[in-house]
């Protein structure tokens, strides 16, 4: 009985040591799997605004501003309320970003407001919503909506 307890203690200690001392690359890989606001790669992205495809410097500026945006909070979507997030009542014209995460397609719908951005992420038939702060995206697209 003492031998079993000793072997179990040694195995548990090794497991604990392995889990608490993971290399940085392993930790980054694990956290990237569960990241809500992930970074976009410009070659993998197609972005459109007001049904017009953004290309060149406009697309690069949108991707860079989106990557540099500050995460504010996650918004919970309850079953049956999906349309409230996909088509809000008082929303400006959204920026639609299509990209890939591995083999799956990801669609990001970004609704700019004067003080924040609302992002709806469609991934694997699921919806996730969160808010961001990006002054450059807010200024450009909110001023365009008010001028139209």
Buried (B, 14 or more C-beta within 10 A) or exposed (E): EEEEEEEEEEEEEEEEEEEEEEEEEEEEEEEEEEEEBBEBEEEEBEBBBEEEEBEEEBBBBBBBBBBEBEEBEEEEBEEEEBEEBBEBEEBBBBBBBBBEBEEEEBEBBBBBBEEBBBBBBBBEEEBBBBBBEBEBBBEBBBEBBEEE
